[in-house]
Amino acid sequence: MVHALKVEQASEADVARHLSFADGALGAAGHEVTDPYLRELVERQVRGELTGEEARALGVKHVLAR
């Protein structure tokens, strides 16, 4: 059974901080997310508009549709 988690809205400062951390972690590993749709999904997740599960499902669907 899947349980929906309550998603809280993040402030713009929180969003910027989380995105900066993710970009730094990816960059340190030699990676970068350049696809605008995938970046939008990450931003929406950080803002609390999507759960992690929803963002991953939409991202996988997007990548596999290429």
Steps between C-alpha positions, in 0.01 A plus 500: 500500500635843406463782749515862388731713708409851599707733286595831657560817303857632506604864505688640202816509714455130583444419134816685397702331777381150412556549127847641563586199718374256236690678223817499710470132587440407137784724385741345750420163344549639149129513415254772404126504432450708187156383386259787576208268577703291746625817672139619524402171667776542758390857568138393536601225742705742710208747500273227634285481186600137433611214719831333423311201368294717263807688376690176434206343315458805277877518440526135402201537267662806340839334449355176363281692254806640320 
